[in-house]
């Protein structure tokens, strides 16, 4: 028996879940209707055709990325918090972010995070070209880092791996360095370390 109390938000949430799990190509009106336990005609009534549904998902993703709120007691801490939140959002919604990009709305998607960064670099005393450069450097750092992470995750098993390549001789006698480079990467810690270093250099007076 088809359900009757279907809402537009429920349709979009279920559609977003399908895209997150399987990618945009897996999103068909028939599959979505089956997930919701309703008729395809009911979905059309709430969101229109598939193109309209994809447009609505893009708008929803852009809005979610716009919900980033800075946290911290200083401009530097708040900038780092924006960078970390943006990375989490991009990591959590790769298929949806790709869909936004394919529809030519990438710049709009990043605008809320950029505005949050502008407020913080202004609070730190930066203006003009230096402020703009700081915002772009931070955005590129986050996006580039996420791309490297995803490439590492999707890469085939490496032979030889880092644990085999890094020995004391390769590390110029630095055994501690060799051990670290031979071990797994803590991506969260490395991201925070790199962003903090970048923020410190960008916000330094006279830099």
C-alpha atoms as one frame of an Amber mdcrd trajectory, in Angstrom:
protein
   0.000   0.000   0.000   1.495   3.389  -1.004   2.142   5.851   1.776   0.269
   9.157   1.825   2.087  11.574   4.204   5.169  12.232   2.084   7.001  15.555
   2.345   9.417  17.332  -0.001  12.120  17.304   2.689  11.782  13.540   3.104
  12.136  13.064  -0.648  15.273  15.230  -0.721  16.817  13.560   2.337  16.285
  10.092   0.900  17.603  11.162  -2.506  20.680  12.709  -0.863  21.288   9.440
   0.987  21.197   7.472  -2.262  23.649   9.869  -3.895  25.978   9.759  -0.878
  26.070   5.958  -0.960  26.087   5.206  -4.672  26.666   8.425  -6.640  24.294
  10.525  -8.801  24.068   7.870 -11.520  22.325   5.531  -9.048  19.549   8.040
  -8.381  16.508   7.086 -10.452  12.941   8.073  -9.747  11.954   4.409  -9.599
  14.653   3.556  -7.040  13.800   6.627  -4.979  10.123   5.679  -4.980  11.021
   2.171  -3.804  13.153   3.601  -0.963  10.273   5.827   0.125   7.585   3.193
  -0.328   5.544   5.442  -2.573   4.557   5.879  -6.211   6.819   7.628  -8.711
   3.989  10.081  -9.446   4.064  11.206  -5.820   7.755  12.116  -6.133   7.057
  14.098  -9.307   4.380  16.018  -7.436   6.832  17.001  -4.667  10.043  17.723
  -6.623   9.263  17.585 -10.345  11.364  15.497 -12.734  14.840  14.078 -12.122
  16.607  17.245 -13.310  14.536  19.332 -10.911  15.358  16.856  -8.149  19.091
  17.155  -8.855  18.818  20.957  -8.867  17.078  20.812  -5.473  19.803  18.520
  -4.100  22.458  20.953  -5.289  20.668  23.840  -3.556  20.401  21.752  -0.392
  24.126  20.905  -0.461  25.068  24.552  -0.987  22.873  25.516   1.982  24.455
  22.853   4.201  27.952  24.090   3.373  26.744  27.585   4.225  25.976  26.505
   7.788  29.655  26.587   8.848  30.094  28.669  12.001  33.544  29.767  13.264
  34.540  28.731  16.795  37.387  29.882  19.011  38.623  32.765  21.140  40.904
  34.361  18.529  40.726  35.027  14.775  43.417  32.382  14.196  41.468  29.738
  16.125  38.262  30.629  14.295  39.969  30.441  10.890  41.285  26.965  11.744
  37.780  25.934  12.853  36.303  27.078   9.514  38.959  25.135   7.593  38.315
  21.991   9.632  34.535  22.293   9.231  34.852  22.817   5.478  37.064  19.729
   5.180  34.531  17.658   7.140  31.706  18.821   4.872  33.626  18.071   1.679
  34.656  14.663   3.017  31.110  13.805   4.099  29.449  14.659   0.765  31.852
  13.800  -2.083  29.167  12.757  -4.580  26.960  15.737  -3.776  29.925  18.121
  -4.017  30.823  16.588  -7.396  27.238  17.164  -8.510  27.443  20.823  -7.473
  30.668  21.168  -9.469  29.166  19.545 -12.567  26.306  22.045 -12.477  28.704
  24.989 -12.430  27.964  26.128  -8.882  31.315  25.450  -7.228  32.111  29.105
  -6.554  28.688  29.681  -5.046  29.123  26.604  -2.870  32.339  27.972  -1.373
  31.068  31.530  -0.931  29.678  31.117   2.632  32.953  29.623   3.886  34.882
  32.389   2.121  32.719  35.017   3.795  33.336  33.442   7.191  37.077  33.540
   6.496  36.878  37.180   5.348  35.322  38.193   8.673  38.100  36.483  10.598
  41.028  37.789   8.551  39.518  41.278   8.874  39.330  40.737  12.636  43.026
  39.829  12.531  43.798  43.159  10.837  44.242  42.043   7.229  42.768  44.105
   4.412  42.735  44.260   0.638  44.981  41.987  -1.409  46.563  40.423   1.657
  43.168  39.478   3.088  42.014  38.084  -0.277  45.238  36.097  -0.614  44.763
  34.600   2.852  41.189  33.521   2.071  42.214  31.883  -1.200  45.279  30.212
   0.306  43.129  28.626   3.005  40.451  27.499   0.540  43.042  25.945  -1.765
  44.721  24.258   1.210  41.459  22.613   2.283  40.346  21.549  -1.203  43.826
  20.297  -2.156  44.140  18.329   1.059  40.753  16.658   0.543  41.693  15.708
  -3.028  44.964  14.142  -1.835  43.069  12.214   0.869  40.542  10.863  -1.615
  43.279   9.892  -4.085  45.127   7.991  -1.349  41.938   6.186  -0.336  41.119
   5.145  -3.901  44.664   4.220  -4.911  45.551   0.537  -5.370  47.656  -1.161
  -2.732  51.192   0.137  -3.119  54.056  -2.323  -3.654  56.458  -1.476  -2.168
  54.651   0.495   0.503  55.969   3.280   2.694  56.874   0.812   5.419  59.259
  -0.901   3.000  60.674   2.238   1.418  61.604   4.142   4.534  64.610   2.806
   6.385  67.403   4.550   8.246  69.496   5.065   5.125  66.601   6.616   3.186
  66.026   8.964   6.124  69.667  10.069   6.210  70.250   8.338   9.522  67.177
   9.798  11.251  65.623   6.660  12.752  62.694   8.490  14.366  61.805  10.140
  11.058  62.042   6.782   9.255  59.657   5.186  11.757  57.134   7.993  11.354
  57.209   8.010   7.548  56.926   4.211   7.478  53.808   4.322   9.636  50.196
   5.264   8.846  49.249   8.900   8.273  47.054  10.595  10.879  45.180  12.738
   8.351  43.217  14.716  10.960  46.310  15.672  12.945  48.320  16.445   9.821
  45.558  18.676   8.469  45.282  20.637  11.708  49.063  21.036  11.935  49.371
  22.262   8.347  46.425  24.674   8.606  47.678  26.131  11.890  51.105  26.716
  10.353  49.537  28.341   7.298  47.242  30.531   9.396  50.108  31.648  11.611
  52.164  32.732   8.598  49.201  34.446   6.910  48.088  36.396   9.973  51.536
  37.380  11.226  51.981  41.183  11.332  54.143  42.338   8.473  54.125  38.922
   6.772
